[in-house]
Amino acid sequence: MPTSNPEYTSFLVRLWREAPAGGREDRREWLIQVEHIPGGEKEYLNSLEELFAYIRGRLPGAAREPPPHP
């Protein structure tokens, strides 16, 4: 659903926990799926940092380069 407003975009974020393949149930990891609604792109990520970088790179007028790590 593209929008004509360059100051608006939307994302659908899903988070769930799974045990690593062959791993212990008590070591469940968070997994993330994010969908950029206007473009329909879906990505699967492993951390909040990756999620924030993905969103930051798709914000209207945002630079495509990731921010420097401290």
C-alpha positions as CSV (number, residue, x, y, z in Angstrom):
1,M,0.0,0.0,0.0
2,P,2.2,2.8,-1.2
3,T,1.7,6.3,0.3
4,S,2.2,9.6,-1.4
5,N,3.3,11.2,1.8
6,P,7.1,11.2,2.0
7,E,7.0,11.9,5.7
8,Y,5.2,8.6,6.5
9,T,6.1,4.9,6.4
10,S,5.0,1.9,8.3
11,F,6.4,-1.4,9.5
12,L,4.9,-4.6,10.9
13,V,7.2,-6.2,13.5
14,R,6.8,-9.8,14.9
15,L,8.9,-11.1,17.7
16,W,8.9,-14.7,19.0
17,R,11.2,-17.1,20.9
18,E,12.6,-20.4,19.7
19,A,15.2,-22.8,21.0
20,P,18.3,-22.9,18.7
21,A,18.4,-25.8,16.3
22,G,19.6,-28.8,18.4
23,G,19.8,-26.5,21.4
24,R,18.4,-26.5,24.9
25,E,14.9,-25.3,25.5
26,D,16.0,-23.0,28.3
27,R,18.3,-21.1,25.9
28,R,15.4,-19.8,23.7
29,E,16.4,-16.9,21.5
30,W,14.3,-14.0,20.3
31,L,13.7,-13.9,16.5
32,I,12.3,-11.0,14.6
33,Q,10.4,-10.5,11.4
34,V,9.9,-7.0,10.0
35,E,7.9,-6.0,7.0
36,H,8.2,-2.6,5.4
37,I,4.6,-2.1,4.5
38,P,4.9,0.3,1.5
39,G,7.5,-1.9,-0.3
40,G,6.3,-5.3,1.0
41,E,9.9,-6.3,1.8
42,K,10.2,-8.9,4.7
43,E,13.4,-9.6,6.6
44,Y,14.2,-12.0,9.4
45,L,16.6,-10.6,12.0
46,N,18.4,-11.8,15.2
47,S,18.7,-8.7,17.3
48,L,17.1,-5.4,18.1
49,E,20.2,-3.6,16.8
50,E,19.5,-5.3,13.4
51,L,15.9,-4.3,13.5
52,F,16.7,-0.6,14.3
53,A,19.3,-0.5,11.5
54,Y,16.7,-2.0,9.1
55,I,14.1,0.6,10.1
56,R,16.6,3.5,10.2
57,G,17.6,2.7,6.6
58,R,14.1,2.9,5.3
59,L,12.9,6.1,7.0
60,P,12.1,8.8,4.5
61,G,15.1,11.0,4.0
62,A,17.4,8.8,6.1
63,A,20.9,7.9,5.0
64,R,21.3,4.3,3.9
65,E,24.5,3.8,5.9
66,P,24.4,2.2,9.3
67,P,25.4,4.4,12.2
68,P,28.9,4.0,13.6
69,H,29.2,1.6,16.6
70,P,30.6,3.1,19.8
